Amino acid sequence: MMRKGEANAKFQGSKACASLDLDGSGKADICSGSGFLDHMLHAFARTGRLDLEARAEGGFYRIEALGEAIGLALDSALKDRSGIRRYGSAAVPMDEALAEVALDFSGRPYLVFAGEFGGERIGDFEVQQIRPFLELLCNGARLTLHIRSYGENDHHQTESIFKALGLAVRQAASKEGEGVPSTKGVI
């Protein structure tokens, strides 16, 4: 069974599209308008062994549109979520930084983000855009996501977050049994 999803999203005049294959090999073709975010999404795809194609255009809100498009593509790839593990977690160190990610493909979007960044920018990327990107990814994918992170280097901290997220998505989306993994029978 193919577990691929595609989606388009618009946010405040910006637009994005994404295609995601849950059973990929880690290939990524990204054009977000930010070299740093492209690097993070390559790390996400490579670490999670997900094939990801994503494009965003527009102004400041293209990052949010991209988060939503990737989330919607993930939701589409999961279909009715039958047979998936549902829960995933990972901790990824990167030098002095550490990120711990836990997620649940619960059908209920929610983000808990515990971490601080020291600066305002990482290269061409405004650090304040990380949270909205992740919130819209959660909304699109209908997942609950908890992130704890720390580090002295904002680049390392962010990269450890995206790598841990890739690992946790791979784990939670893995095939494990039959039916929808919920006591209610629906997610």
C-alpha positions as CSV (number, residue, x, y, z in Angstrom):
1,M,0.0,0.0,0.0
2,M,1.3,3.4,-1.0
3,R,1.6,5.9,1.9
4,K,2.0,9.1,0.0
5,G,0.2,12.4,0.5
6,E,0.1,15.7,-1.3
7,A,-1.3,19.0,-0.2
8,N,-1.5,22.8,-0.9
9,A,-1.9,25.5,1.7
10,K,-2.5,29.3,1.7
11,F,-1.7,31.5,4.6
12,Q,-2.0,35.3,4.7
13,G,-1.4,35.7,1.0
14,S,1.5,33.1,0.8
15,K,1.1,29.6,-0.6
16,A,2.9,26.3,-0.4
17,C,2.7,22.8,-1.7
18,A,4.1,19.5,-0.3
19,S,4.4,15.9,-1.2
20,L,5.4,13.3,1.4
21,D,6.1,9.6,1.1
22,L,6.2,7.8,4.5
23,D,8.0,4.8,3.1
24,G,10.7,6.8,1.4
25,S,14.5,6.7,1.6
26,G,15.1,10.3,2.9
27,K,15.2,12.2,-0.4
28,A,14.2,15.8,-0.2
29,D,13.6,18.6,-2.7
30,I,12.9,21.8,-0.8
31,C,12.5,25.4,-1.8
32,S,11.1,27.4,1.2
33,G,12.7,30.7,0.4
34,S,15.1,30.2,3.4
35,G,18.3,28.2,2.9
36,F,18.3,27.5,6.7
37,L,14.8,26.1,6.7
38,D,15.6,24.1,3.5
39,H,18.6,22.6,5.5
40,M,16.3,21.7,8.5
41,L,13.7,20.1,6.2
42,H,16.4,18.0,4.5
43,A,17.5,16.9,8.0
44,F,13.9,16.0,8.9
45,A,13.4,14.0,5.7
46,R,16.8,12.3,5.8
47,T,16.7,11.3,9.5
48,G,13.1,10.1,9.2
49,R,13.7,8.3,5.9
50,L,10.8,10.3,4.5
51,D,10.7,11.5,0.9
52,L,9.7,15.1,0.9
53,E,9.1,17.7,-1.8
54,A,8.0,21.1,-0.7
55,R,7.8,24.6,-2.2
56,A,6.7,27.9,-0.7
57,E,6.2,31.4,-2.2
58,G,5.0,34.7,-1.0
59,G,6.0,37.0,1.8
60,F,6.7,36.6,5.5
61,Y,4.0,34.0,5.9
62,R,5.3,31.5,3.4
63,I,6.9,29.6,6.3
64,E,3.5,29.1,8.0
65,A,2.0,28.1,4.7
66,L,4.8,25.5,4.2
67,G,4.2,24.1,7.7
68,E,0.6,23.6,7.0
69,A,1.2,22.1,3.6
70,I,3.6,19.5,5.0
71,G,1.2,18.7,7.9
72,L,-1.7,18.2,5.4
73,A,0.5,16.0,3.2
74,L,1.4,14.0,6.3
75,D,-2.3,13.6,7.2
76,S,-3.1,12.6,3.7
77,A,-0.3,9.9,3.7
78,L,-1.6,8.5,7.0
79,K,-5.1,8.1,5.5
80,D,-7.4,6.7,8.2
81,R,-4.4,5.9,10.4
82,S,-5.3,2.2,10.4
83,G,-2.4,-0.1,11.4
84,I,0.0,2.6,12.5
85,R,1.9,2.6,15.7
86,R,0.4,6.1,16.5
87,Y,3.0,7.2,19.1
88,G,6.6,8.2,18.5
89,S,9.4,9.7,20.4
90,A,13.1,10.5,19.9
91,A,15.9,12.4,21.6
92,V,18.7,13.8,19.4
93,P,21.9,15.4,20.7
94,M,23.9,17.7,18.5
95,D,27.1,18.7,20.3
96,E,25.9,20.9,23.2
97,A,22.2,20.8,22.1
98,L,19.6,18.3,22.8
99,A,16.0,17.9,21.6
100,E,13.4,15.5,22.9
101,V,10.3,15.0,20.8
102,A,7.2,13.0,21.6
103,L,4.1,12.9,19.3
104,D,0.8,11.3,19.0
105,F,-1.2,11.0,15.7
106,S,-4.2,11.6,17.8
107,G,-6.4,13.6,15.5
108,R,-6.1,16.4,18.0
109,P,-3.6,19.1,17.0
110,Y,-1.6,20.6,19.8
111,L,1.9,21.9,20.3
112,V,3.9,22.1,23.5
113,F,7.2,23.8,23.0
114,A,9.7,24.1,25.9
115,G,12.9,25.7,24.7
116,E,14.6,29.1,24.3
117,F,16.8,30.4,21.6
118,G,19.6,32.9,22.3
119,G,19.4,35.0,19.1
120,E,16.8,36.4,16.7
121,R,18.2,34.9,13.5
122,I,19.9,31.8,12.2
123,G,21.4,32.8,8.9
124,D,18.4,33.9,6.7
125,F,15.8,32.5,9.1
126,E,14.0,34.3,11.9
127,V,13.9,32.1,15.0
128,Q,10.5,33.4,15.9
129,Q,9.1,31.4,12.9
130,I,9.9,28.0,14.3
131,R,6.9,27.9,16.6
132,P,4.3,29.0,14.0
133,F,5.7,26.6,11.5
134,L,5.4,23.7,14.0
135,E,1.9,24.8,15.1
136,L,0.6,24.8,11.5
137,L,2.3,21.4,10.9
138,C,0.5,20.1,13.9
139,N,-2.8,21.5,12.7
140,G,-2.4,20.1,9.2
141,A,-1.3,16.6,10.4
142,R,-3.8,16.6,13.3
143,L,-1.1,15.5,15.7
144,T,-0.1,16.3,19.3
145,L,3.6,17.3,19.5
146,H,5.7,17.9,22.6
147,I,9.2,19.4,22.2
148,R,11.8,20.0,24.8
149,S,15.1,21.5,23.7
150,Y,18.2,23.4,24.9
151,G,21.5,24.4,23.6
152,E,24.0,27.2,23.3
153,N,24.0,27.2,19.5
154,D,20.6,28.0,18.0
155,H,21.5,26.2,14.8
156,H,22.4,23.0,16.6
157,Q,19.3,23.2,18.8
158,T,17.0,23.7,15.8
159,E,18.6,20.9,13.8
160,S,18.3,18.5,16.7
161,I,14.5,19.4,16.9
162,F,14.0,18.7,13.2
163,K,16.0,15.4,13.3
164,A,14.1,14.2,16.4
165,L,10.8,15.1,14.7
166,G,11.8,13.0,11.7
167,L,12.6,10.0,13.8
168,A,9.4,10.3,15.9
169,V,7.3,10.7,12.7
170,R,8.9,7.6,11.2
171,Q,8.3,5.6,14.5
172,A,4.7,6.7,15.0
173,A,3.8,6.1,11.3
174,S,5.3,2.7,11.2
175,K,2.9,-0.2,10.5
176,E,2.1,-2.1,13.6
177,G,-1.0,-4.3,13.6
178,E,-4.4,-3.8,12.2
179,G,-7.2,-1.3,12.7
180,V,-7.1,2.2,14.1
181,P,-5.0,2.4,17.3
182,S,-7.7,3.9,19.5
183,T,-10.1,2.7,22.1
184,K,-12.8,4.7,20.3
185,G,-12.0,3.0,17.0
186,V,-11.5,6.3,15.2
187,I,-8.8,9.0,15.2
